[in-house]
Each structure stands twice: as structure tokens, then as C-alpha cells.
Amino acid sequence: ISKLALLESGNLENIFISKIKNKKNVKDSLVDLISKIGEKITLRRSDFIGDEKCINFSYVHSSVKKNIGKLGVILSLETKKPKNEILDLGKQLAMQIAASAPLAINKENLDINLINKEKEIIKEELKNSGKETSIADKIAMGKINKFINDNTLLNQEWIMEPKKKVKDIIKEFSNKDPIKIKKFIRYKVGEGV
């Protein structure tokens, strides 16, 4: 199925209707497998990162076999630097994503509905605290900024050097050739069920 995902650029609908070795499509093969072993098996997410002008990195946390584990990350960096110069950075960034579970690359990519939901939670929390409105507003702003920093990769503390942010490490590493995070995917078994 992973080869089909690559051929179909991660399009889940196309993967389900694609034929596999048994000459059946993926959807029917899953139904047959479920009836045979009695376990619920679902293919519920797929994604794709191309390699045009980018260098891709992967990381599997606590792998049981090569490229098999319960948590995996794929990261795409855009740079003119050769891959051998950024191997360590790419792996460390992928590990950062695995460990800290960012929701977006930066604030602009963070879902506004998620931010608004967090604001509502914070407002309710502060409303019940009995603090003055002006003080509560300042506290709320600080908590929102912390939420954004904790959940955006570039604003997170660098795990290997917590006094710096990820964007600082990338900037230091870039020198004259900029490095830009184009996309990352983080999948954990059972997440979002």
C-alpha cells in the first residue's frame, strides 16, 4: 500500500480504488482481511511530500524494524545546500517534530479555529478566577502566545539546546544559503481516532 500511496501522491480515494497483487482493489482487500482475521483495519490517512527543489528526511521513533514503528516523521527542507551538509540538521529537526508534536510550521500555518478555541478555553478559565479584566486580558494574551510558540515548529524551544528556538538553529545553520521548512508530516499510531 505504501507504493500505491507514492504512485497516487497520497490521495486516499485513489489508493482505495487501486488494484494490488491479488487483482482486487485496496478497499475490497481490506474487507476480506477484516473478515478473515476479525480485527478492524482501517486506512484513514495518507499524505505526500514531493522532492522538487527540496531535500526530504525521515525519522521513525523506537522502530521495531527498518522504517516500522509507532511514530514517524517526514520533513521536507528547501535549500541550495547539498544534502550531505544538512544531514544532521534534517535528522535533528525530524526528531524535534517527533518529540514535540508541533501542529504547524509557523503561526501563519496554525489553524485559526484552533487558536480561537484555545482563546475561549483561556477566557473561561480566567473568567472564573476573579481577576480584573485588564489583568485577565494580559494573562490571556500571554497564554495564547505560549500556546502558539509551543505548537509551531519554528517557535518551539530546540530540544537539544532549550535556550534557543528552532528558527534560531536553522538561521545559524543556514549561513549564506537559506534553509526553509516546506512541509512536515507526523503520524502516530492511533492518533486522532
C-alpha positions as CSV (number, residue, x, y, z in Angstrom):
1,I,0.0,0.0,0.0
2,S,2.9,2.4,0.6
3,K,4.0,2.0,-3.0
4,L,0.4,2.9,-4.1
5,A,0.4,5.9,-1.8
6,L,3.6,7.1,-3.6
7,L,2.1,6.4,-7.0
8,E,-1.1,8.2,-6.1
9,S,0.7,11.2,-4.4
10,G,-1.1,10.3,-1.1
11,N,-4.6,10.6,-2.5
12,L,-6.6,8.3,-0.2
13,E,-9.6,7.9,-2.6
14,N,-7.3,6.8,-5.4
15,I,-5.4,4.4,-3.1
16,F,-8.7,2.7,-2.1
17,I,-9.7,2.0,-5.8
18,S,-6.2,0.9,-6.9
19,K,-5.5,-2.8,-7.6
20,I,-3.0,-4.7,-5.6
21,K,-1.2,-8.1,-6.3
22,N,-4.4,-10.1,-5.6
23,K,-6.0,-8.3,-8.5
24,K,-8.6,-6.7,-6.1
25,N,-8.7,-3.1,-5.1
26,V,-7.4,-2.0,-1.7
27,K,-10.9,-1.3,-0.3
28,D,-12.1,-4.9,-1.1
29,S,-8.9,-6.4,0.1
30,L,-9.2,-4.7,3.4
31,V,-12.8,-6.0,3.8
32,D,-11.5,-9.5,3.0
33,L,-8.7,-9.2,5.5
34,I,-11.0,-7.9,8.2
35,S,-13.4,-10.9,7.7
36,K,-10.5,-13.3,7.7
37,I,-8.7,-12.2,10.9
38,G,-11.6,-10.5,12.8
39,E,-9.8,-7.3,13.5
40,K,-10.8,-3.8,12.4
41,I,-8.2,-2.5,10.0
42,T,-8.5,1.0,8.5
43,L,-6.5,3.1,6.2
44,R,-7.6,6.6,7.3
45,R,-4.8,8.9,6.4
46,S,-2.1,9.3,3.7
47,D,0.0,12.2,2.6
48,F,2.7,13.0,0.2
49,I,5.8,15.1,0.0
50,G,7.5,15.6,-3.4
51,D,11.1,16.2,-3.8
52,E,11.2,19.1,-6.3
53,K,13.8,21.5,-5.2
54,C,13.6,20.0,-1.7
55,I,15.6,17.5,0.4
56,N,13.5,15.1,2.4
57,F,14.3,13.4,5.7
58,S,12.5,10.8,7.7
59,Y,12.6,9.5,11.3
60,V,10.9,6.6,12.9
61,H,10.9,6.7,16.7
62,S,11.5,3.4,18.5
63,S,11.5,1.4,15.3
64,V,10.8,-2.3,15.6
65,K,12.1,-2.9,12.1
66,K,13.6,-0.7,9.4
67,N,11.1,2.1,8.8
68,I,8.4,0.5,11.0
69,G,7.4,2.0,14.3
70,K,4.5,3.7,16.1
71,L,5.7,7.2,15.4
72,G,7.1,8.5,12.1
73,V,8.0,11.9,10.7
74,I,8.8,13.1,7.2
75,L,10.3,16.5,6.7
76,S,11.0,18.5,3.6
77,L,13.6,21.3,3.5
78,E,14.2,23.7,0.7
79,T,17.8,24.8,0.3
80,K,20.6,25.1,-2.2
81,K,23.0,23.3,0.2
82,P,24.0,19.8,-0.7
83,K,22.2,17.1,1.4
84,N,25.4,15.9,3.0
85,E,25.8,19.3,4.6
86,I,22.4,19.2,6.3
87,L,22.0,15.5,7.1
88,D,22.4,16.1,10.9
89,L,20.1,19.1,10.9
90,G,17.5,17.3,8.9
91,K,17.6,14.3,11.3
92,Q,17.5,16.5,14.4
93,L,14.6,18.5,13.0
94,A,12.7,15.3,12.3
95,M,13.4,14.2,15.9
96,Q,12.2,17.6,17.2
97,I,8.9,17.1,15.4
98,A,8.6,13.6,16.7
99,A,9.2,14.6,20.3
100,S,7.4,17.9,20.4
101,A,4.4,17.3,18.1
102,P,4.1,20.8,16.5
103,L,0.8,21.5,14.8
104,A,2.2,23.8,12.1
105,I,5.5,25.3,10.8
106,N,4.7,28.8,12.0
107,K,1.9,31.0,13.3
108,E,0.5,31.7,9.8
109,N,0.0,28.0,9.2
110,L,-1.7,27.3,12.5
111,D,-5.4,26.7,12.2
112,I,-7.3,29.9,13.3
113,N,-10.2,27.8,14.6
114,L,-7.7,26.0,16.9
115,I,-6.4,29.4,18.2
116,N,-10.0,30.7,18.7
117,K,-10.9,27.5,20.6
118,E,-7.9,27.9,22.8
119,K,-8.8,31.6,23.4
120,E,-12.3,30.6,24.5
121,I,-10.9,28.0,27.0
122,I,-8.5,30.6,28.4
123,K,-11.2,33.2,28.7
124,E,-13.5,30.8,30.6
125,E,-10.6,29.8,32.8
126,L,-9.8,33.4,33.7
127,K,-13.4,34.5,34.0
128,N,-13.8,32.1,36.9
129,S,-10.6,33.3,38.5
130,G,-12.0,36.6,39.7
131,K,-9.1,38.7,38.3
132,E,-9.7,42.2,36.9
133,T,-10.5,42.4,33.2
134,S,-7.3,44.3,32.3
135,I,-5.1,41.8,34.1
136,A,-7.1,38.8,32.8
137,D,-6.6,40.2,29.2
138,K,-2.8,40.4,29.7
139,I,-2.7,36.8,31.1
140,A,-4.9,35.6,28.2
141,M,-2.5,37.2,25.7
142,G,0.5,35.6,27.4
143,K,-1.2,32.1,27.4
144,I,-2.2,32.4,23.7
145,N,1.4,33.4,22.8
146,K,2.7,30.4,24.8
147,F,0.2,28.1,23.0
148,I,1.3,29.4,19.6
149,N,5.0,29.0,20.5
150,D,4.5,25.5,21.9
151,N,2.6,24.4,18.8
152,T,4.5,26.0,15.9
153,L,7.8,24.3,15.0
154,L,9.8,27.4,14.3
155,N,8.9,29.0,17.6
156,Q,9.5,25.9,19.8
157,E,12.4,25.6,22.1
158,W,15.1,23.5,20.4
159,I,15.2,20.2,22.4
160,M,19.0,19.9,22.1
161,E,19.6,23.5,23.3
162,P,16.5,24.8,25.1
163,K,17.7,28.4,25.3
164,K,17.3,28.7,21.6
165,K,14.3,28.3,19.3
166,V,14.2,26.1,16.2
167,K,14.2,29.1,13.9
168,D,17.5,30.3,15.6
169,I,19.1,26.9,15.0
170,I,18.0,27.0,11.3
171,K,19.3,30.5,10.9
172,E,22.7,29.6,12.4
173,F,23.0,26.6,10.2
174,S,21.9,28.5,7.0
175,N,24.8,30.9,6.6
176,K,24.5,32.3,3.1
177,D,22.3,29.5,1.8
178,P,18.8,29.8,3.4
179,I,17.1,26.7,4.7
180,K,13.3,26.7,4.7
181,I,11.0,24.1,6.1
182,K,8.5,23.4,3.3
183,K,6.4,20.7,5.0
184,F,6.4,18.1,7.6
185,I,4.1,15.1,8.4
186,R,4.0,13.5,11.8
187,Y,2.0,10.3,12.2
188,K,1.5,8.4,15.4
189,V,-0.4,5.1,15.5
190,G,-3.9,5.6,17.0
191,E,-3.6,9.4,17.0
192,G,-6.8,11.1,16.1
193,V,-9.0,8.1,16.5
